[in-house]
């Protein structure tokens, strides 16, 4: 992954957010974590005019571990809040690379089956008009 097109202040902000989310209790994905571009989750209104650039997405699917399959309550499945913050930071970087000023309608979907689990994190990259 190259970061040569991302301004230094953006990288510093992302790294700081990642370090803060890894130290201690972590921050849930639904809080107002500061990213170098605006991140609006589904059902949050966009208050500025914008042009759509395109959907950005990251996803993964993995085979369940022995620990995950032995616990019938599914206690060891899914991503915790820290991991969701890291994933959101990755999505932000991807949106910045295509020139986005913001990500809107960001959604996180987790799924699991008998043998696999996965997630899809996506949002609409937009450029604000008149900027």
N, C-alpha and C positions, 0 to 999 in steps of 0.2 A: 504494500500500500504506500503510495507517495502522498506527501502532504505539501508539495511545492506550490500548489495553487491556493492554499488556505492561508490567510493572513496570520502572522504570529500571535496577535491578540486572541484570535479564534482558537488556535491550538492551546494557548495557555488557559483559556476559559474551559475548554473541554477537559484538559488534563486535571485542572483544579476540581471540576465537578466529579471526575472519576475518582480522584484521590479522596475527596470528601465522602463519596458514596461507599468507598471501601473501608473507611475508618469508622468503626463503631457501628451504631444501630442501622445505618442506611436510610435512604430517603425513598418513600413510595413513589411509583411512577406518576401518580396524579398530582404531585405537589408542583410548585412553581420553580423548579430547578432552572437555573439560568444557562442558556445555551447561546452560542454566537448568533444564531438566527432564532426567530420566534417559533415556538412549538405550541400548536393549539390542538388539543385532543378532540375526539368526536364530541359533538354537542356544544363546543365552545364557539361563540360567534366570532366571525372575522369582521373587524370594524373598519377596514381600509379596502379600497378597490385594488384588485389584483388581476394578473394574467396567469393562467395555468401553464406550468412547464411540463409536468408529467408526474405520474405516480412513482414513488421510490419505495423499495421494499427490501427487507432482509428476512431470511427465513432459515430454519434448520429443522432437521428431523434426525433423531438418534434412536438407537436401540436401547431399551430399558436395561438398567443394570440389575444384578441379582438382588441388591438391596431394595430396589424399586418394585420388583415383582413379588418379593416375599411379603411385603407389607400390604395387606389387602385393603387398608384404609387409604392408600395412595398418598401417604404423608411425605414421601420423598420425591414427588413428581412436580414438574413445573419450574419456573424461574422465580427466584426471590426478587425483592425490590432492588437490591444492588445490581443484580444482573440486568434487570429491565432498564435501569439507568444507563448502564454500559451499552446496551443494545440501542437505546434512544440516541446516545452520543454517536454511535456508528451510523445511524440513519441520518443524523444531522450532517455528518461529514459527507455522506453520499449526496445529500441535497445541495450542500454548498458547492460541490464539484460541478454541478450542472447549473450553477448561478442562482440558486433560490435565496430569497429574502426570508422565507418562512416555510414551515410545514404545517398544513392544516388537515383536519379530519384524521389525525393520527389514531390508529387502532392497533391494539395488541390482541392477538387471538392465540390461545393455547389449545392443543388437542392431545389426546392420549388414547392408546388402544392397549390391547393385551401385551403387545411386544414393542411398541414404539411410542415416542412422544415427540412433539414438535411445536413450533411457534411460527407466526407470521406477524411482523411488525411493519406497518405501511402507513404512508401519508401522501398527501398531494403537495408536491413542491410548487411554490408560487413565487412570482416576482411582483412586488408592490408597484402600482402605477404612480408616476409622478415623483419618483425618487431619483 
